[in-house]
Amino acid sequence: MGFEKEYQAFLNAHLQARTGERLRRLQEGHNQAERLFLKQVWWPLFYHFRYLHPEYEVNDFKDGKRYLDFAYIRPAIRICLEVDGYGPHLKNISRWQFSDNLERQNQLVIDG
């Protein structure tokens, strides 16, 4: 199958498996930049989406929840992938949001 069919199957499988906040985050957080990353970077390298989880929920150090753009998870391997475009992440954010974004990034690195 080509990218479009595989992508739709991948996204639909994750949408059907989620409820509540996890579902809302996937519906609202998975946008053009994430799709473009999959099409132009991920797909040409791997030609599949196995082990890849979009808008993956993790606990943060304040006992809250954060969502990774993608998590690649298989035995002995855990990789966080963030697609940070200028528009949604930096263009109109406040100082508090900027600080929170840096804190989030640092905590993800520290937590492995």
C-alpha positions in Angstrom: 0.0 0.0 0.0 1.0 3.6 -0.5 1.4 6.4 2.0 -2.2 7.7 1.9 -3.8 4.3 2.6 -1.3 3.3 5.3 -1.6 6.7 6.9 -5.4 6.6 7.0 -5.3 3.1 8.5 -2.7 4.1 11.0 -4.6 7.2 12.1 -8.0 5.4 12.2 -6.6 2.6 14.3 -5.4 5.0 16.9 -8.6 7.1 16.8 -10.7 4.0 17.4 -8.5 2.8 20.3 -8.8 6.1 22.3 -11.3 7.8 24.5 -11.5 10.9 26.5 -8.6 13.3 26.6 -6.4 10.9 24.6 -8.9 10.9 21.8 -9.3 14.7 21.9 -5.6 15.3 21.8 -5.2 13.1 18.8 -8.1 14.8 17.0 -6.8 18.3 17.8 -3.1 17.8 18.1 -2.3 15.7 15.0 -2.2 18.3 12.3 -0.5 19.3 9.0 3.0 19.4 10.4 2.8 15.9 11.9 1.3 14.5 8.7 4.0 16.2 6.6 6.7 14.7 8.9 5.3 11.3 8.4 5.0 11.7 4.6 8.4 13.4 3.9 10.6 11.9 6.6 9.2 8.7 8.2 7.5 7.0 5.2 10.6 7.3 2.9 12.7 5.7 5.6 10.5 2.9 6.9 7.4 2.4 4.6 5.3 1.5 7.7 4.0 3.0 10.9 4.5 -0.1 13.2 5.5 0.8 16.7 4.7 4.5 16.1 2.2 6.2 18.4 0.9 9.7 17.6 0.1 12.1 20.4 1.5 9.7 23.0 0.6 10.4 26.6 3.4 10.6 29.3 3.5 11.7 32.9 5.4 14.8 33.6 7.4 15.6 36.7 4.5 17.5 38.3 2.2 14.5 38.1 0.5 16.0 35.1 0.1 14.7 31.6 2.0 15.7 28.5 1.6 14.5 24.9 4.5 13.7 22.6 3.9 14.3 18.9 5.1 10.7 18.3 6.6 7.9 20.4 8.4 5.0 18.8 8.1 2.1 21.2 9.3 -1.5 20.8 11.3 -3.8 23.1 14.4 -2.0 24.4 13.7 1.1 22.3 11.8 4.2 23.3 12.2 7.3 21.1 10.3 10.6 21.4 9.8 12.5 18.2 8.6 16.2 18.4 7.6 18.2 15.3 8.0 21.8 16.3 7.0 24.1 13.6 7.3 27.9 14.0 3.6 28.6 13.6 1.9 26.6 16.4 4.9 26.4 18.8 6.5 29.8 18.7 4.7 32.5 16.7 2.2 33.8 19.3 3.2 32.2 22.6 3.5 34.0 25.9 6.6 34.1 28.1 4.9 31.5 30.4 4.3 29.2 27.4 7.8 29.6 26.2 9.2 28.7 29.6 6.8 25.8 29.9 7.9 24.5 26.5 11.6 24.6 27.5 10.8 22.9 30.8 8.8 20.2 29.0 11.7 19.6 26.6 14.2 19.4 29.4 12.1 17.0 31.5 11.6 14.7 28.5 15.4 14.5 28.1 16.0 13.9 31.8 13.2 11.2 32.0 14.8 9.4 29.1 
